Amino acid sequence: MAGTLLCNASSASAFLARTSSSKTSLSLPLKPLALRSFSPSSRTGFFRIYALTSNDIKVGTNIEVDGAPWRVLEFLHVKPGKGAAFVRTKIRNYVTGNTVEKTFRAGSSLEEANVYKEVKQFTYKDGSQFVFMDLNTYEEIRLNAADVGDRTKWLKEGMDCIVLFWNGKVIDFEVPITIQLTVVDVDPGLKGDTAQGGSKPATLETGAVVSVPLFINVGDSIVIDTRTGQYTSRA
């Protein structure tokens, strides 16, 4: 045994000496990484690595399907008694707004949509276009009335909004979840009115009409939840 070890050590030393003198470098075969793809972040210049599977799906996940960006609205992991497991989803197309149901095989690879968000300030309306500005670069982004939709009733000049980009293009925008707006038209409140005493319609400075408690008057500043369009409190 000792002779064998000595022989192996001697052979190894001779081999290293030969490789050192010939300045030959060893290259060991490496197993490829199980990463599907990577691409540079369009804003930072750093590389983002995408390794998404259907098992990672959750509400809010952004995926690419048929070359378009989609947002997951609902999902359900299903393990049937027979057959392969799958993930049933409801997804919304960022570009068209269409909502569809789609099923993915459990563990199947997916492309993550490179959707990113930036804060832009709504500055003014120019005809049928809504102008948003980056306060750092002063770059303007314009959205058509069709792109804004019924969210125009919440837009107020100077409001910070979230603009969504995909492949360098604007695909959507989000207003804040809660906003403060002033009541410009409402029936006057009556003495003794309370928050539990009923409600009445009120017109806000943006033109939106919401139900408010009976004690709210013209000039009051109120807080609105833009997800539901409901009054939440006085500001």
Secondary structure, DSSP 8 states (H G I E B T S, - for coil): -HHHHHHHHHHHHHHHHHHHHTT----------S--EEEE-TTT--EEEE-EEGGG--TT-EEEETTEEEEEEEEEEE--SSS--EEEEEEEETTT--EEEEEEETT-EEEE--EEEEEEEEEEEETTEEEEE-TTT--EEEEEHHHHGGGGGG--TTEEEEEEEETTEEEEEE--SEEEEEEEEE----TT--TTS-EEEEEETTS-EEEEETT--TT-EEEEETTTTEEEEE-
